[in-house]
Amino acid sequence: MIEFQNVSKRFPDGTLAVDNFSLVLPSHKATVFVGSSGSGKTTLLRMINRMIDPTAGSILIDGEDTSGLNPVSLRRRIGYV
């Protein structure tokens, strides 16, 4: 399971890419993010595996906060398309 808890991302130039996003994605299910260009889809996906770190909130994988995990180890145990 992947859980977003009040996740936000603001880039250094002030761009707010994701604002207070919360969602639970169940295990073993296909999930698709759909939205217009610039709506934060890619940013959300990149935050799951810590290619980008959120500026607020938490992302949990099977109940474990990804902020405390080694990014390389995390990327080796998950994958997405």
For each residue, the residues with C-beta under 8 A, 3 or more apart:
1: 24 25 26 27 60 61 62 63
2: 24 25 48 59 60 61
3: 23 24 25 58 59 60 61 63
4: 7 21 22 23 24 44 57 58 59
5: 22 57 58 59 60
6: 20 21 22 56 57 58
7: 4 18 20 21 22 44 47 54 56 57 58 59
8: 16 18 19 20 21 54 55 56 57
9: 16 17 18 40 43 47 52 54 55
10: 14 15 16 17 55
11: 14 15 17
12:
13:
14: 10 11
15: 10 11
16: 8 9 10 19
17: 9 10 11 40 43
18: 7 8 9 21 40 43 44 47 54
19: 8 16
20: 6 7 8 56 57
21: 4 6 7 8 18 40 44 57
22: 4 5 6 7 57
23: 3 4
24: 1 2 3 4
25: 1 2 3 29 31
26: 1 29
27: 1 62
28:
29: 25 26
30:
31: 25
32:
33: 41 44 45
34: 41
35: 39 40 41
36: 39
37:
38:
39: 35 36
40: 9 17 18 21 35 43 44
41: 33 34 35 44 45
42: 45 46
43: 9 17 18 40 46 47 52
44: 4 7 18 21 33 40 41 47 48
45: 33 41 42 48 49 80
46: 42 43 49 51 52
47: 7 9 18 43 44 50 51 52 53 54 59
48: 2 44 45 59 61 66 78 80
49: 45 46 66 71 74 75 78 80
50: 47 53 66 67 69 71 74 75
51: 46 47 71 75
52: 9 43 46 47
53: 47 50 67
54: 7 8 9 18 47 57 58 59
55: 8 9 10
56: 6 7 8 20
57: 4 5 6 7 8 20 21 22 54
58: 3 4 5 6 7 54 65 66 67
59: 2 3 4 5 7 47 48 54 65 66 67
60: 1 2 3 5 63 64 65 66
61: 1 2 3 48 64 66 74 78
62: 1 27
63: 1 3 60
64: 60 61 68 69
65: 58 59 60 68 69
66: 48 49 50 58 59 60 61 69 74
67: 50 53 58 59
68: 64 65
69: 50 64 65 66 73 74
70: 73 74
71: 49 50 51 74 75
72: 75 76
73: 69 70 76 77
74: 49 50 61 66 69 70 71 77 78
75: 49 50 51 71 72 78
76: 72 73
77: 73 74
78: 48 49 61 74 75
79:
80: 45 48 49
81:
